[in-house]
Amino acid sequence: MRRTICRKCYVHPEILSAYLDGSLVQDIKLKAEAELRSKLPGMSPEEAAILAMLMARLKRPRKGKAALAKAA
């Protein structure tokens, strides 16, 4: 019998290794900071990260008041 892996669910073994050795989050953080610094000069990495987060949230569809009240 042959094992099959769904392409949508496949996780490369190096991703798992990086997660387990603790380097995954650090690598992603460094890359994100560098990208934000180059795209948003004059801002600290923290300011750029907050701006990026706010911009991403503003692009999401807004939830109605009932959904917000239920989540609270």
C-alpha positions in Angstrom: 0.0 0.0 0.0 1.3 3.4 -0.9 1.0 6.4 1.4 -0.6 9.5 -0.3 -0.4 13.0 1.0 -2.9 15.7 0.2 -1.0 18.7 -1.3 -3.2 21.0 0.7 -2.2 19.3 4.0 1.5 18.6 3.3 4.0 20.3 5.7 7.7 20.1 4.6 9.8 18.3 7.2 12.1 21.3 7.5 9.2 23.4 8.7 8.5 20.9 11.5 12.2 20.8 12.4 12.5 24.6 12.5 9.4 24.7 14.7 10.7 22.1 17.1 14.2 23.7 17.4 12.6 27.1 18.0 14.0 28.8 14.9 10.8 29.1 12.9 9.3 32.0 14.7 12.7 33.8 14.9 13.3 33.4 11.1 9.8 34.6 10.2 10.1 37.6 12.6 13.5 38.7 11.2 12.2 38.4 7.6 9.0 40.3 8.4 10.9 43.1 10.2 13.3 43.4 7.2 10.5 43.6 4.7 8.5 46.1 6.8 11.6 48.3 7.3 12.2 48.4 3.5 8.6 49.1 2.7 8.0 51.6 5.5 11.1 53.7 5.9 11.2 56.0 8.9 9.1 53.7 11.1 10.4 51.4 13.8 9.7 47.7 13.2 7.1 47.8 15.9 5.3 50.8 14.3 5.5 49.1 10.9 4.1 45.8 12.3 1.2 47.6 13.9 0.4 49.5 10.7 0.6 46.2 8.7 -1.7 44.5 11.2 -4.3 47.4 11.1 -4.2 47.5 7.3 -4.8 43.7 7.1 -7.7 44.0 9.5 -9.3 46.8 7.6 -9.3 44.7 4.4 -11.4 42.0 6.1 -15.1 42.0 5.7 -16.7 43.7 8.6 -18.8 41.7 11.0 -22.3 42.9 12.0 -23.0 44.2 15.6 -24.7 40.9 16.5 -21.6 38.9 15.6 -19.4 41.3 17.6 -21.7 41.1 20.6 -21.8 37.3 20.5 -17.9 37.2 20.4 -17.6 39.4 23.5 
